[in-house]
Amino acid sequence: MSDATGTVISGVIAFAAAVIGAVIAGRYAKRGAEAGGRKAVEAALAQVHGQAAAEHWQWVRSQRHQSFAALLAAYATLDEVLARTAPGVRNGTGLDEATGREMRERALELQAKTSQLALWGPIEANSLAYAIMAKSVAAVRALLHIESVSTPSPSVEWSSFERARDEMAQAHATFLQRAGEIIRDPRQPVG
């Protein structure tokens, strides 16, 4: 074999090896690119899901905060009406129709805010809100009962109302403390 023939054969072999090497490298590069692309997409999806979960949690937290504030405002309004009305009932001047209606409307507003809060939870806050509502309604009923009795027994009837007001205030304090903890807790579950 001559040098020229050996050089041509070596060149052909080198060319074939280069082509085979390029094909093999191309296949592995393609697999690597596909795997890298999948990992990039998975990482992006995980980031998007994490961001969406964080935004949803913030939204629920904001809704809870607004519901808690609305419930506390409704409670304060009803409490103010009771505080303003009770001395007149105790002194025997009674309730006029407008004040009685206002008291009932404030109690209904508190009930509505309690129901609205039930949408956002958590369950513990719902239970505490229902306790505020129940105690507040009991205080309203006690005052209306005193006013409606023709010959009330002042000490018995009034102590019933005062006890109901104390229970109402205690339920409010318990809710207020726990609602603050819920709002401040970054690990508070959404559901």
DOMAR-592134 format. One record per atom (N, C-alpha, C, CB): residue in one letter; z, y, x. Coordinates in steps of 0.2 Angstrom, whole numbers, padded with zeros to 4 digits, always signed. Each point is the difference from the previous one (the first is absolute). Glycine has a CB too. Layout:
// DOMAR-592134
AZYX
...
***
This chain:
// DOMAR-592134
M+0000-0006+0004
M+0000+0006-0004
M+0000+0006+0005
M+0006-0006-0010
S-0010+0011+0008
S+0000+0006+0004
S+0005+0005-0002
S-0013-0002+0001
D+0014+0007+0003
D+0005+0005-0001
D-0002+0004-0007
D+0002+0001+0013
A-0008+0000-0014
A-0002+0004-0006
A+0002-0004-0006
A-0009+0005+0006
T+0008-0012-0006
T+0001-0004-0006
T+0008-0001-0001
T-0011-0006+0002
G+0014+0006+0004
G+0008-0001-0001
G+0003+0007-0002
G+0000-0008+0009
T-0003+0014-0007
T+0002+0006-0003
T-0001+0001-0007
T-0002+0005+0011
V-0004-0007-0013
V-0002+0000-0008
V+0005-0004-0004
V-0012+0002+0003
I+0013-0009+0000
I+0004-0004-0004
I+0007+0003+0000
I-0007-0010+0003
S+0010+0012+0002
S+0006+0004+0001
S+0001+0005-0005
S+0001-0003+0012
G-0007+0007-0012
G+0000+0006-0005
G+0000-0002-0007
G-0006+0006+0008
V+0002-0012-0010
V+0000-0002-0007
V+0007-0003-0002
V-0012-0003+0002
I+0015+0000+0003
I+0007-0003-0001
I+0005+0006-0001
I-0003-0011+0006
A+0003+0016-0002
A+0004+0005+0000
A-0001+0004-0007
A+0000+0001+0012
F-0007+0000-0014
F-0001+0003-0006
F+0003-0004-0006
F-0011+0005+0005
A+0010-0011-0005
A+0002-0005-0005
A+0008+0001-0001
A-0010-0008+0002
A+0013+0008+0004
A+0007+0000+0000
A+0003+0007-0003
A+0000-0008+0010
A-0004+0013-0008
A+0002+0007-0002
A-0001+0000-0008
A-0004+0005+0011
V-0002-0008-0014
V-0001+0000-0007
V+0006-0004-0003
V-0013+0001+0001
I+0014-0007+0001
I+0005-0004-0003
I+0007+0003+0001
I-0006-0010+0003
G+0008+0013+0002
G+0006+0004+0001
G+0000+0006-0005
G+0001-0003+0012
A-0006+0006-0013
A+0000+0006-0005
A+0001-0002-0007
A-0008+0006+0008
V+0004-0012-0009
V+0001-0003-0007
V+0008-0002-0001
V-0012-0004+0000
I+0015+0001+0005
I+0007-0002-0001
I+0004+0006+0000
I-0002-0011+0006
A+0001+0016-0002
A+0004+0006+0000
A-0001+0004-0007
A-0001+0000+0013
G-0005+0000-0015
G-0001+0003-0007
G+0003-0003-0005
G-0011+0003+0004
R+0012-0010-0004
R+0003-0004-0006
R+0008+0002+0001
R-0009-0009+0000
Y+0012+0009+0006
Y+0007+0001+0000
Y+0001+0008-0001
Y+0001-0009+0008
A-0005+0013-0006
A+0001+0007-0002
A-0001+0001-0007
A-0005+0003+0011
K+0001-0006-0015
K-0001+0000-0007
K+0007-0002-0003
K-0013-0002+0000
R+0015-0004+0002
R+0006-0003-0003
R+0006+0005+0001
R-0004-0012+0002
G+0004+0014+0004
G+0006+0005+0002
G-0001+0006-0004
G+0000-0004+0012
A-0006+0007-0013
A-0001+0006-0004
A+0002-0001-0007
A-0009+0003+0007
E+0007-0009-0010
E+0002-0002-0007
E+0008-0001-0001
E-0011-0006-0001
A+0014+0003+0006
A+0007-0001+0000
A+0004+0007+0001
A-0001-0012+0005
G-0002+0016-0001
G+0003+0007+0001
G-0001+0004-0006
G-0002-0001+0012
G-0004+0000-0015
G-0001+0004-0006
G+0005-0002-0006
G-0012+0001+0004
R+0013-0008-0005
R+0004-0003-0005
R+0007+0003+0001
R-0007-0010-0001
K+0009+0010+0008
K+0007+0002+0001
K+0001+0008-0001
K+0001-0009+0008
A-0006+0013-0007
A+0000+0007-0001
A+0000+0001-0008
A-0006+0002+0011
V+0002-0006-0015
V+0000+0001-0007
V+0007-0002-0003
V-0012-0002+0000
E+0015-0004+0003
E+0007-0002-0002
E+0005+0005+0001
E-0004-0012+0002
A+0004+0015+0004
A+0004+0005+0002
A+0000+0006-0005
A+0000-0004+0012
A-0007+0006-0013
A-0001+0006-0004
A+0003-0001-0007
A-0010+0003+0007
L+0008-0009-0010
L+0003-0002-0007
L+0007+0000+0000
L-0010-0007-0002
A+0014+0004+0007
A+0007+0000+0001
A+0003+0007+0000
A-0001-0011+0006
Q-0003+0015-0003
Q+0003+0007+0001
Q-0001+0004-0007
Q-0003+0000+0012
V-0003-0001-0015
V-0001+0003-0007
V+0005-0003-0005
V-0012+0001+0003
H+0013-0008-0003
H+0005-0002-0005
H+0007+0002+0002
H-0007-0010-0001
G+0009+0011+0007
G+0006+0003+0002
G+0001+0007-0002
G+0001-0008+0009
Q-0006+0012-0008
Q+0000+0007-0002
Q+0000+0000-0008
Q-0007+0003+0010
A+0003-0007-0013
A+0000+0000-0008
A+0007-0002-0002
A-0012-0003-0001
A+0015-0002+0004
A+0007-0002-0003
A+0005+0006+0002
A-0003-0012+0002
A+0002+0015+0003
A+0005+0006+0002
A-0001+0006-0005
A+0000-0004+0012
E-0006+0005-0014
E-0002+0006-0004
E+0003-0002-0007
E-0010+0003+0007
H+0009-0010-0009
H+0002-0002-0007
H+0008+0001+0000
H-0010-0008-0001
W+0013+0006+0006
W+0007+0000+0000
W+0003+0007+0000
W+0000-0010+0006
Q-0004+0015-0003
Q+0002+0007+0000
Q-0001+0003-0007
Q-0003+0001+0012
W-0002-0003-0015
W-0002+0002-0007
W+0006-0003-0005
W-0013+0000+0003
V+0014-0006-0003
V+0006-0003-0004
V+0006+0004+0001
V-0005-0011+0000
R+0007+0012+0007
R+0006+0004+0001
R+0000+0007-0003
R+0001-0007+0011
S-0007+0010-0010
S-0001+0007-0003
S+0001-0001-0008
S-0007+0004+0009
Q+0005-0009-0012
Q+0000-0001-0007
Q+0008-0001-0002
Q-0012-0004-0001
R+0015+0000+0005
R+0007-0001-0001
R+0004+0006+0000
R-0001-0012+0005
H+0000+0016+0000
H+0003+0006+0002
H+0000+0005-0006
H-0002-0001+0012
Q-0005+0001-0015
Q-0001+0005-0006
Q+0004-0003-0006
Q-0011+0003+0005
S+0011-0010-0006
S+0003-0003-0006
S+0008+0001+0001
S-0010-0008-0001
F+0012+0007+0007
F+0008+0001+0001
F+0001+0007-0002
F+0001-0009+0009
A-0005+0014-0006
A+0002+0007-0001
A-0001+0002-0008
A-0004+0003+0012
A-0001-0006-0015
A+0000+0002-0007
A+0005-0003-0004
A-0012+0000+0001
L+0015-0006+0000
L+0005-0003-0003
L+0007+0004+0001
L-0005-0011+0001
L+0006+0013+0005
L+0006+0004+0002
L-0001+0007-0004
L+0001-0006+0011
A-0007+0009-0011
A+0000+0006-0004
A+0001-0001-0007
A-0008+0004+0008
A+0006-0009-0011
A+0001-0001-0007
A+0008-0002-0001
A-0012-0005-0002
Y+0015+0002+0006
Y+0007-0001+0000
Y+0004+0006+0000
Y-0002-0011+0005
A+0000+0016+0000
A+0003+0006+0001
A-0001+0004-0007
A-0002+0000+0013
T-0003+0000-0016
T-0001+0004-0006
T+0004-0002-0006
T-0012+0002+0004
L+0012-0009-0004
L+0004-0003-0006
L+0008+0002+0002
L-0009-0009-0002
D+0011+0008+0008
D+0007+0001+0002
D+0002+0007-0002
D-0001-0008+0009
E-0004+0013-0007
E+0001+0007-0002
E+0001+0001-0007
E-0006+0003+0010
V+0002-0006-0014
V+0001+0001-0008
V+0006-0003-0002
V-0012-0001-0001
L+0014-0005+0004
L+0007-0003-0002
L+0006+0005+0002
L-0005-0012+0001
A+0004+0015+0005
A+0006+0004+0002
A+0000+0006-0004
A-0001-0004+0012
R-0005+0007-0014
R+0000+0006-0004
R+0002-0001-0007
R-0009+0004+0007
T+0008-0010-0010
T+0001-0002-0007
T+0007-0002-0001
T-0012-0003-0001
A+0015-0001+0006
A+0006-0003-0001
A+0006+0004-0002
A-0004-0008+0008
P+0005+0014-0005
P+0006+0004-0002
P+0000+0002-0007
P+0000+0004+0012
G-0006-0002-0015
G-0001+0002-0007
G+0002-0006-0004
G-0009+0008+0003
V+0007-0014-0002
V+0002-0006-0004
V+0007-0001+0001
V-0011-0005+0002
R+0014+0006+0003
R+0007-0001+0001
R+0004+0005-0004
R-0002-0005+0012
N+0000+0011-0012
N+0003+0005-0003
N-0001+0000-0008
N-0001+0007+0010
G-0003-0011-0012
G-0001-0001-0007
G-0006+0004-0003
G+0012-0003-0001
T-0015+0007+0005
T-0006+0004-0002
T-0006-0004-0002
T+0004+0009+0007
G-0004-0015-0004
G-0006-0005-0001
G-0006+0002+0003
G+0005-0002-0011
L-0011-0002+0009
L-0006+0001+0003
L-0005+0003-0005
L+0002-0009+0007
D-0006+0014-0005
D-0005+0002-0005
D-0006-0004+0001
D+0004+0012+0001
E-0008-0012-0006
E-0006-0005+0000
E-0004+0001+0006
E+0000+0001-0012
A-0001+0005+0015
A-0005+0001+0006
A+0004-0004+0006
A-0005+0011-0005
T+0011-0010+0006
T+0004-0003+0006
T+0000-0007-0001
T+0007+0010+0001
G-0006-0013-0007
G-0001-0007-0001
G-0006-0003+0002
G+0008+0001-0009
R-0014+0003+0007
R-0006-0003+0001
R-0002+0001+0007
R-0003+0004-0011
E+0006+0001+0015
E-0001+0001+0007
E+0003-0006+0004
E-0001+0013-0002
M+0007-0015+0000
M+0003-0005+0003
M-0003-0007-0001
M+0010+0006-0002
R-0013-0007-0004
R-0004-0006-0001
R-0006+0000+0004
R+0005-0001-0011
E-0009+0007+0011
E-0006+0000+0004
E+0001-0001+0008
E-0004+0008-0009
R+0010-0005+0011
R+0001-0001+0007
R+0002-0008+0002
R+0004+0012+0001
A-0001-0015-0006
A+0002-0007+0001
A-0007-0004+0000
A+0011+0001-0006
L-0015+0001+0001
L-0007-0004+0000
L-0004+0002+0007
L+0000+0001-0013
E+0000+0005+0015
E-0003+0001+0006
E+0003-0004+0006
E-0002+0012-0004
L+0008-0013+0004
L+0003-0004+0005
L-0002-0007+0000
L+0010+0007+0000
Q-0011-0010-0006
Q-0002-0006-0002
Q-0007-0001+0003
Q+0007-0001-0010
A-0011+0006+0009
A-0007+0000+0002
A-0001+0000+0007
A-0003+0006-0010
K+0007-0002+0014
K+0000+0000+0007
K+0003-0007+0003
K+0001+0013+0000
T+0003-0016-0003
T+0003-0006+0002
T-0006-0005-0001
T+0012+0003-0003
S-0015-0003-0002
S-0006-0005-0001
S-0005+0001+0005
S+0002-0001-0012
Q-0004+0008+0014
Q-0005+0001+0005
Q+0002-0002+0007
Q-0003+0010-0007
L+0009-0010+0008
L+0003-0002+0007
L-0001-0007+0000
L+0008+0009+0001
A-0007-0013-0006
A-0001-0007+0000
A-0007-0003+0003
A+0008+0000-0010
L-0013+0005+0009
L-0006-0002+0003
L+0000+0000+0008
L-0006+0005-0010
W+0010-0002+0013
W+0000+0001+0007
W+0005-0004+0004
W-0005+0011-0002
G+0010-0013-0002
G+0005-0004+0004
G+0004+0003+0005
G-0007-0009-0003
P+0010+0006+0007
P+0001-0008+0000
P+0005-0001-0006
P-0002-0001+0012
I+0003-0006-0013
I+0004-0002-0006
I+0007+0003+0000
I-0007-0011+0000
E+0010+0011+0006
E+0007+0003+0000
E+0000+0007-0002
E+0002-0007+0010
A-0007+0011-0009
A+0000+0007-0002
A-0001+0000-0008
A-0005+0004+0011
N+0001-0008-0013
N-0001-0001-0007
N+0006-0001-0004
N-0012-0004+0002
S+0016-0001+0001
S+0006-0002-0003
S+0005+0006+0000
S-0002-0012+0003
L+0002+0015+0002
L+0005+0006+0001
L-0002+0006-0005
L+0002-0003+0012
A-0009+0004-0013
A-0002+0005-0004
A+0001-0002-0007
A-0009+0003+0008
Y+0008-0009-0010
Y+0002-0002-0007
Y+0008+0001-0001
Y-0010-0009+0000
A+0014+0008+0005
A+0007+0001-0001
A+0001+0007-0001
A+0003-0009+0007
I-0006+0014-0004
I+0001+0007-0001
I-0002+0001-0008
I-0003+0003+0012
M-0003-0005-0014
M-0002+0001-0006
M+0005-0003-0006
M-0012+0000+0005
A+0014-0006-0004
A+0005-0003-0004
A+0006+0004-0001
A-0005-0011+0002
K+0008+0013+0004
K+0006+0004+0000
K-0001+0007-0003
K+0004-0007+0010
S-0010+0010-0009
S-0001+0006-0003
S-0001+0000-0007
S-0005+0003+0011
V+0002-0008-0014
V-0001-0001-0007
V+0007-0001-0003
V-0012-0005+0002
A+0016+0001+0001
A+0007-0001-0002
A+0004+0006-0001
A-0001-0012+0005
A+0000+0016+0000
A+0004+0007+0000
A-0003+0004-0006
A+0002+0000+0012
V-0009+0000-0013
V-0003+0004-0006
V+0003-0003-0006
V-0010+0003+0007
R+0010-0009-0008
R+0002-0003-0006
R+0007+0001-0001
R-0008-0009+0001
A+0012+0009+0004
A+0008+0001-0001
A+0001+0007-0002
A+0002-0008+0009
L-0006+0013-0006
L+0001+0007-0003
L-0003+0001-0007
L-0001+0004+0012
L-0004-0007-0013
L-0003+0000-0007
L+0005-0003-0005
L-0012+0000+0004
H+0015-0005-0002
H+0005-0004-0004
H+0006+0005-0002
H-0004-0011+0005
I+0006+0014+0000
I+0006+0005-0001
I-0002+0005-0004
I+0004-0002+0011
E-0010+0005-0011
E-0002+0005-0004
E-0001-0002-0007
E-0006+0005+0010
S+0004-0011-0011
S-0002-0003-0007
S+0006-0002-0004
S-0011-0003+0005
V+0017+0001-0001
V+0006-0002-0004
V+0003+0006-0003
V+0002-0009+0008
S-0001+0008-0015
S+0003+0005-0004
S+0007+0002+0002
S-0007-0004-0009
T+0011-0001+0011
T+0007+0002+0002
T+0001-0004+0007
T+0005+0002-0012
P-0007+0001+0017
P+0000-0004+0006
P+0007+0000+0003
P-0011+0003+0003
S+0013-0009+0001
S+0006+0000+0003
S-0002+0002+0007
S+0004-0010-0007
P-0002+0017+0008
P-0002+0003+0007
P+0002-0004+0006
P+0002+0011-0006
S+0003-0014+0007
S+0002-0003+0006
S-0004-0006+0001
S+0012+0004-0001
V-0013-0008-0004
V-0004-0007+0000
V-0007+0002+0001
V+0009-0006-0007
E-0012+0010+0003
E-0007+0001+0000
E-0002+0004+0007
E+0000+0000-0013
W+0004+0005+0014
W-0002+0004+0006
W+0001-0005+0007
W+0004+0011-0006
S+0001-0015+0006
S+0001-0004+0006
S-0006-0005+0001
S+0012+0001-0001
S-0015-0003-0005
S-0006-0004+0000
S-0006+0004+0003
S+0004-0007-0010
F-0005+0013+0008
F-0005+0004+0003
F+0001+0001+0007
F-0002+0006-0011
E+0008-0004+0013
E+0001+0001+0007
E-0001-0006+0005
E+0009+0009-0004
R-0007-0015+0001
R-0001-0006+0004
R-0008-0001+0001
R+0011-0005-0005
A-0014+0006-0001
A-0008-0001+0000
A-0003+0005+0005
A+0000-0004-0012
R+0003+0010+0013
R-0003+0005+0005
R+0002-0002+0007
R+0001+0009-0009
D+0005-0011+0010
D+0002-0003+0006
D-0005-0006+0003
D+0012+0004-0002
E-0013-0008-0003
E-0005-0006+0002
E-0007+0003+0001
E+0007-0008-0007
M-0009+0013+0003
M-0006+0003+0001
M-0001+0003+0007
M-0001+0002-0012
A+0006+0001+0014
A+0000+0004+0007
A+0001-0006+0006
A+0005+0010-0006
Q-0002-0015+0004
Q+0001-0005+0006
Q-0007-0004+0000
Q+0012-0001-0002
A-0015+0000-0003
A-0007-0003+0000
A-0005+0004+0004
A+0002-0006-0011
H-0001+0013+0009
H-0005+0005+0004
H+0002+0000+0007
H+0000+0007-0010
A+0006-0007+0012
A+0002+0000+0008
A-0003-0006+0003
A+0010+0007-0003
T-0009-0013+0000
T-0002-0006+0003
T-0008+0000+0001
T+0010-0006-0006
F-0013+0008+0000
F-0008+0000+0001
F-0002+0005+0005
F-0001-0003-0012
L+0004+0009+0013
L-0002+0005+0004
L+0001-0003+0008
L+0004+0009-0009
Q+0002-0012+0010
Q+0001-0003+0007
Q-0005-0005+0001
Q+0012+0002-0001
R-0013-0007-0003
R-0005-0005+0001
R-0007+0002+0000
R+0008-0008-0005
A-0010+0013+0001
A-0007+0003+0000
A-0001+0003+0007
A+0000+0002-0013
G+0004+0002+0015
G-0001+0003+0007
G-0001-0005+0005
G+0007+0009-0003
E-0003-0015+0003
E-0001-0005+0005
E-0007-0003+0000
E+0013-0002-0001
I-0015+0001-0005
I-0006-0003-0001
I-0006+0004+0002
I+0004-0006-0010
I-0004+0013+0009
I-0005+0004+0002
I+0000+0001+0008
I+0001+0006-0011
R+0005-0006+0014
R+0000+0001+0007
R-0001-0007+0004
R+0008+0009-0002
D-0008-0015-0001
D-0001-0006+0003
D-0008-0001+0001
D+0011-0005-0005
P-0013+0005+0011
P-0007-0002+0002
P-0002-0007-0001
P+0000+0010+0008
R+0005-0014-0009
R-0002-0007-0001
R+0001-0003-0007
R+0004-0002+0011
Q-0003+0007-0015
Q+0001-0001-0008
Q-0007-0004-0002
Q+0009+0010-0002
P-0008-0015-0001
P-0006-0004-0003
P-0003+0004-0006
P+0004-0011+0004
V-0011+0010-0004
V-0004+0004-0006
V+0002-0004-0006
V-0009+0004+0008
G+0009-0011-0008
G+0000-0003-0006
G+0007-0002-0002
G-0010-0005+0002
***
